[in-house]
Amino acid sequence: MANTQRLVADRTWKPKTILLGFTSGVTVELGDLIFLDDADDLRNDGNSTATNLGYPFEYFRLSGASLALNKIGVKDYFIGIAMDDKDGISGGTNKNLTVGTDGKFYMGLKPNKTVRVNNMYGASGTTAASNLKNQLIMKVTETTTALGYFLESKSYAQSAKINIRNKQHKI
């Protein structure tokens, strides 16, 4: 799943993108769900200072929050899907990457579900560690966790076409 271009090609529509800064020590892969760290205490189990930089979802972790609370919290900071990648292991300087902020994308589903057009999707994660997944979404029924809508109907889908509803376009 990692490092997969998820943009749906469409001759009649052009995605909206931004250049967003990422810190040198963070690895970003093509297709990662990205949040904007523009408030204190969104990372490091609620012990961080706002950087106004982008981070993959796995870095979003509120203080003592359960997976359910992290799914609710990330909605307000979701900015888009990474359309570039960078290696955070070799260090160096901060880097700007293209992030799709509005558009049609294919994303993997966890677990495989039947979805319908206009069903909502949200962040997926690991219950044991309360960690969010960078490249997996799940069908949700509550607007408190919804990041956008499915654009197609599929049975037992492993992936599905979605649209983005980021922090500027709240549900």
PLY file of the C-alpha trace (Angstrom):
ply
format ascii 1.0
element vertex 171
property float x
property float y
property float z
element edge 170
property int vertex1
property int vertex2
end_header
0.00 0.00 0.00
2.81 2.38 0.73
3.99 4.98 -1.76
0.97 4.72 -4.07
-0.29 7.62 -6.16
-3.95 7.75 -5.23
-5.21 10.59 -7.42
-8.00 9.61 -9.81
-7.17 10.93 -13.29
-10.01 12.94 -14.79
-9.67 15.06 -17.95
-12.55 17.34 -16.96
-11.41 18.13 -13.44
-8.16 19.31 -11.91
-7.39 18.64 -8.24
-6.67 21.48 -5.84
-3.21 21.24 -4.31
-0.96 23.17 -1.96
2.73 23.09 -1.17
3.04 22.20 2.50
6.18 22.09 4.61
7.28 18.90 6.39
9.99 18.63 9.03
13.26 16.94 8.13
12.85 13.89 10.40
9.43 12.81 9.09
9.03 10.26 6.30
6.08 10.94 4.00
4.93 8.43 1.40
2.80 9.05 -1.66
-0.84 8.59 -0.64
-0.43 9.36 3.07
-3.33 11.10 4.78
-1.93 14.39 6.10
-2.90 16.67 8.98
-1.77 20.26 9.58
-0.06 20.69 12.95
-1.46 24.17 13.65
-2.37 23.74 17.34
-0.39 22.72 20.41
-0.59 19.16 21.75
-1.60 17.27 18.58
1.47 15.01 18.56
3.64 13.09 21.04
0.73 11.95 23.19
-0.42 15.54 23.65
3.01 17.01 24.35
3.92 19.12 21.30
4.08 22.69 20.10
2.33 23.72 16.90
4.74 23.76 13.95
2.35 24.73 11.10
3.87 21.82 9.17
2.26 18.71 7.72
2.45 15.25 9.27
1.11 11.82 8.25
-1.81 10.59 10.37
0.39 8.19 12.40
1.84 11.25 14.21
-1.57 12.47 15.40
-1.92 11.50 19.04
-3.77 13.53 21.63
-2.90 13.25 25.31
-4.10 9.89 26.65
-6.62 9.66 23.84
-8.20 6.44 22.73
-8.35 5.49 19.06
-11.94 6.80 18.94
-10.89 10.22 20.30
-7.95 10.44 17.88
-10.33 9.71 14.97
-12.60 12.53 16.11
-9.71 14.92 16.74
-7.88 14.42 13.43
-10.94 15.55 11.47
-10.38 19.18 12.46
-6.76 19.09 11.22
-7.06 16.89 8.10
-5.59 18.84 5.16
-5.31 16.28 2.34
-3.41 13.43 0.70
0.33 13.48 -0.06
1.10 13.62 -3.78
4.89 13.59 -3.23
7.15 11.66 -0.88
10.25 12.29 1.17
12.71 10.28 3.22
12.85 11.43 6.83
15.58 8.99 7.86
18.52 10.76 6.24
17.68 14.04 7.99
18.54 17.26 6.23
16.25 20.26 6.02
12.49 20.78 5.99
10.93 20.09 2.61
7.81 21.30 0.82
5.58 18.61 -0.71
2.46 18.75 -2.87
-0.70 17.81 -0.97
-4.06 17.29 -2.68
-6.62 19.29 -0.69
-9.67 18.67 -2.84
-10.26 15.92 -5.31
-10.99 12.32 -6.16
-8.67 9.66 -4.77
-8.55 5.87 -4.34
-7.91 4.76 -0.77
-7.56 1.35 0.86
-10.32 0.26 3.23
-9.92 -1.40 6.59
-11.73 -3.66 7.06
-13.12 -4.65 3.65
-16.64 -3.20 3.60
-19.60 -2.67 1.34
-19.81 1.04 0.60
-22.31 3.15 -1.28
-22.09 6.53 -2.97
-22.33 9.25 -0.29
-21.47 6.92 2.61
-18.94 8.69 4.82
-15.38 7.59 5.54
-12.99 8.40 8.35
-9.56 7.55 9.70
-8.68 3.94 10.46
-6.30 2.80 13.15
-4.92 0.26 15.57
-6.95 -0.07 18.76
-4.11 -1.48 20.86
-1.89 1.56 20.39
-4.52 4.19 19.48
-2.47 4.92 16.34
-4.07 6.15 13.13
-3.13 4.56 9.80
-1.49 6.71 7.10
-3.06 5.04 4.08
-6.22 3.26 5.23
-9.71 4.60 5.79
-12.92 3.05 7.08
-16.62 3.50 6.54
-18.17 5.62 9.32
-21.70 6.66 10.17
-21.05 9.67 12.44
-20.20 13.13 11.08
-17.90 13.61 14.11
-15.33 11.30 12.49
-16.12 11.78 8.77
-13.34 13.05 6.50
-15.35 12.84 3.28
-17.62 10.72 1.13
-17.35 7.63 -1.04
-17.86 8.28 -4.75
-18.71 4.73 -5.78
-20.65 1.69 -4.64
-18.71 -1.55 -4.06
-19.27 -4.79 -2.18
-16.55 -6.07 0.16
-14.20 -3.45 -1.24
-10.49 -3.39 -0.50
-10.30 0.14 -1.90
-12.77 2.75 -3.07
-12.93 6.12 -4.77
-13.43 9.02 -2.33
-13.53 12.78 -2.25
-11.75 14.94 0.30
-13.55 17.20 2.77
-10.63 18.80 4.61
-10.58 21.32 7.45
-11.64 24.10 5.05
-14.67 22.06 3.84
-16.04 20.49 7.00
-18.89 17.98 6.88
0 1
1 2
2 3
3 4
4 5
5 6
6 7
7 8
8 9
9 10
10 11
11 12
12 13
13 14
14 15
15 16
16 17
17 18
18 19
19 20
20 21
21 22
22 23
23 24
24 25
25 26
26 27
27 28
28 29
29 30
30 31
31 32
32 33
33 34
34 35
35 36
36 37
37 38
38 39
39 40
40 41
41 42
42 43
43 44
44 45
45 46
46 47
47 48
48 49
49 50
50 51
51 52
52 53
53 54
54 55
55 56
56 57
57 58
58 59
59 60
60 61
61 62
62 63
63 64
64 65
65 66
66 67
67 68
68 69
69 70
70 71
71 72
72 73
73 74
74 75
75 76
76 77
77 78
78 79
79 80
80 81
81 82
82 83
83 84
84 85
85 86
86 87
87 88
88 89
89 90
90 91
91 92
92 93
93 94
94 95
95 96
96 97
97 98
98 99
99 100
100 101
101 102
102 103
103 104
104 105
105 106
106 107
107 108
108 109
109 110
110 111
111 112
112 113
113 114
114 115
115 116
116 117
117 118
118 119
119 120
120 121
121 122
122 123
123 124
124 125
125 126
126 127
127 128
128 129
129 130
130 131
131 132
132 133
133 134
134 135
135 136
136 137
137 138
138 139
139 140
140 141
141 142
142 143
143 144
144 145
145 146
146 147
147 148
148 149
149 150
150 151
151 152
152 153
153 154
154 155
155 156
156 157
157 158
158 159
159 160
160 161
161 162
162 163
163 164
164 165
165 166
166 167
167 168
168 169
169 170
